[in-house]
Amino acid sequence: MEPKIKVRFASGGEKELTVEEARKILDETYADPLGGLVANSKTGEVIYRIDPDVAEITVLDTIIGGG
């Protein structure tokens, strides 16, 4: 079974996704011209890639990260 990553959205909601799906969300967040950030939920650090030790991320989308 492929590992899952819990993805929480600051604007509300959460999902359990595959690592590849979580990477796609991360890439889309940083590609968005309005901005956004992705943080490792455990450490609170902003991340730019999904490493093997990341089990949960929080997406600080354009509502919070933009501007």
C-alpha positions in Angstrom: 0.0 0.0 0.0 1.3 3.4 -1.0 1.9 5.8 1.9 -0.6 8.6 2.4 -0.1 12.3 3.3 -2.7 14.2 5.2 -3.3 17.5 3.4 -5.0 20.3 5.3 -6.2 23.5 3.7 -6.1 26.8 5.7 -9.3 27.7 3.9 -11.0 24.6 5.3 -11.0 20.9 4.8 -8.5 18.1 4.7 -7.8 15.0 2.5 -5.6 12.0 2.6 -3.6 11.8 -0.6 -0.8 9.7 -2.1 2.6 11.3 -2.0 2.4 12.0 -5.8 -1.0 13.7 -5.4 0.4 15.8 -2.5 3.4 16.8 -4.6 1.0 18.0 -7.3 -0.9 20.2 -4.8 2.5 21.6 -3.6 3.6 22.3 -7.2 0.2 23.9 -8.1 0.3 26.1 -5.0 3.7 27.5 -5.9 2.8 27.9 -9.5 -0.3 30.0 -8.7 0.4 33.6 -9.6 -1.5 34.8 -6.5 0.9 32.9 -4.2 0.5 30.5 -1.4 2.7 28.5 0.9 2.9 24.9 2.0 4.1 23.9 5.5 5.1 20.7 7.2 2.3 20.5 9.8 4.5 18.7 12.3 7.3 21.3 12.3 5.5 24.4 11.0 8.3 24.9 8.5 7.6 26.1 5.0 8.5 23.3 2.5 9.2 23.2 -1.2 9.2 19.4 -1.6 7.7 16.4 0.0 10.5 14.5 1.7 10.0 10.9 3.2 9.7 12.3 6.7 6.7 14.5 5.8 3.4 12.9 6.9 1.1 15.9 7.0 1.1 19.3 5.2 -0.9 22.5 5.5 -1.6 24.5 2.4 -1.8 28.2 3.1 -3.5 29.1 -0.1 -4.0 32.4 -1.8 -6.3 33.8 0.8 -3.5 33.8 3.3 -0.3 33.6 1.3 -1.1 36.1 -1.5 -0.5 39.7 -1.7 
